[in-house]
Amino acid sequence: MIVVLKPEANEADAFRLMQQIEARGLKPLYMPGVERVVLGALGDERVLNELNLEGDPLVESVKPILTPYKLVSRDMRGHDTVVNIGKVAIGGERIVVVGGPCAVESEDQLRETAAAVKDAGARALRGGAYKPRSSPYSFQGHGEEGLNLLQKISGENGLPTISEVMDTGDVELFVEKIDALQIGARNMQNFRLLRAVGETKKPVVLKRGLSATIEELLLAAEYIVAAGNPNVILCERGIRTFETATRNTLDLNAVAYLKQKSHLPVLVDPSHGTGIRELVAPLSKAALACGADGLLIEVHRNPAQALSDGKQSLTPPQFAQLMKELKLIAEAVGRTL
């Protein structure tokens, strides 16, 4: 339920009403705006009706929130949320590109790739330390050693880091060493993990599951925000369909839809969305045209020797060329890169 207060209502009035809401066992939310103070009330709205808030002289209107994902809904917050990864703001006017290898393979590989993507204009570094792989015989990542390398290289070049956490027992370690925690597609509905990252204040990049609907993605985000962490970034990374020509089907419908229904920032991962290097550039441009707030792009100094996902990784020169082209797209949609 959204409770919009009249312009003359002050902070004390807002907290008086919040106390009434809380006394009925509902969770009150305080959301001051430029022109109006808005209160949220989460819980059984039948109980809230008994308060008759519409009769309060300082209440302008009371509106139900019909979506099941109330906290991440644009009904609850009309303006865009900006999430800061280190000093990099995601969700504002400036589009953010995150580059880096699929997996952290070695110190010199990560350092060289980080320097290349930074020189090209990337503003954050991605890299997998723990790798969820379909085959148990595939490279699984270097674990904590990989996190240490990400932390070390980040300290050298100033790029904030994003890496995937797969286990609730590792969350504390990630919070210590990494700037943003990524929840991968396979764990999008690992509810214990969602709650665990929700109990931190670290930014979370939440990737859409392979077969997840948009509503399921938003409900997964709701888990994190409801646990106390508002710093969630949604990521469309392609879904599994009947089409086999590409690794996944990048659902750009979802980008435009998410921007309409949720106030959270939205990234797009064209590398996993296509699985084909030659398609990363055109889908990156399309994603920005659809309203994405940024991109996650895999870059490897020698994709032919990559330990994972070399087929979808750009070389540093390809990434640099793409960044030049993306700048034009960003300007065309009224944003900067």
Secondary structure, DSSP 8 states (H G I E B T S, - for coil): -EEEE-TT--HHHHHHHHHHHHHTT-EEEEEE-SS-EEEEEES-HHHHHTT-GGGSTTEEEEE---SS--TTBTTT--S---EEETTEEESSSB-EEEEE-SB---HHHHHHHHHHHHHHT--EEE-BSS---SSTTS----THHHHHHHHHHHHHH---EEEE---GGGHHHHHHH-SEEEE-GGGTT-HHHHHHHHTS-S-EEEE--TT--HHHHHHHHHHHHHTT---EEEEE--B--S--SSSSB--HHHHHHHHHHB-S-EEE-HHHHH--HHHHHHHHHHHHHTT-SEEEEEB-S-GGG-SS-GGG-B-HHHHHHHHHHHHHHHHHTT-B-
